[in-house]
Every structure is written in C-alpha cells, then in structure tokens.
Amino acid sequence: MQAVSHLKDVKDLLQVSNGLFYFSFIAVICLGIFLVAKKRSKIVFKSLFISSIVTIIFVVMLGLGAATAFDSFFLKFHQLLFTNTLWLFPPDDNLIRLFPQQFFVEFANRLALNILITSIIIASVAFSISHSVIPNLFRDLQLKMLKRVQHDKKGMT
C-alpha cells in the first residue's frame, strides 16, 4: 500500500511538472511572437541565449553536487518534493529492488545530458541569430553566387 501511495504522489508531481512545462512553453512562444511582431526579435534571441546559459550553469552545478553526494541530494530532493514520508522504504522492499539507486543515478545523468544538449543548441542558435551570423552567412553566399553569375556572363561575351 505504501508503494502504491508513493507512486501516486510521483504521478501527481509529474503531472504538475508537465503542466508547468506546457504553460511556460506556450507563454514563451506567445511572448516571442509578440516581440517579433513588435520588431524586437533581438530581445527574444538574447533572452533565449541568456536563459540557456543559466540553465547550463544550473544543471552543471546541480550535477556536481549530486555527483559528489548523491545520497544527500536524493534525500533533500525527496524532502523538498514530498509532504509525507511514504518515499522512505526498507532496503528489502520490492519497489527498492525494482528501482535501485543506480536507476535514479542513470536517469538523472540522462536527463541532465538531454537538458545540456538542448540548452547548448538553443544558446548556439540564439547567439547566431542575435549576432546576425546566420543572416551574414546567407548574404555572403548570395554575394558569392552573384559574383559567379557575373563572372560566367563576362566569360560568355
């Protein structure tokens, strides 16, 4: 019964987390569209860049803390997110056998890696766009193509 109650608590937390994610995502998209429509797109890309860098720093710091003291991190994580002690299981409990500590370590590592990769991609794209790297690349490519066409036309006459 304790395991079922705890897993229900976990499910509820995941639903709240998903709800916050989708709300935030929609809010950022709407704000981004509004700012682009107002010709303030540089603010959007600078904000995406800064928030990605902050996320990277946060995940790295959190990862270093978890890597050096995972048991303490795991304890604080559960004390922060759960209002009861249903998450405290004896070592021989079936739920502990099903989800040993290594499961959570590997899950946290994969989650952190996914967040880092996504943040690096967003930061790179946002930096490129906000510093006109991509538009300049297209402009340079167009100029090269134009020069080539002009050169080819001169060779034909």
ABEGO torsion letter per residue (X at the ends): XAAAAAAAAAAAAAAAAAAAAAAAAAAAAAAAAAAAAAGAAAAAAAAAAAAAAAAAAAAAAAAAAAAABAAAAAAAAAAAABABAAABBBAABAAAAABBAAAAAAAAAAAAAAAAAAAAAAAAAAAAAAAGAAAAAAAAAAAAAAAAAAAAAAAAX
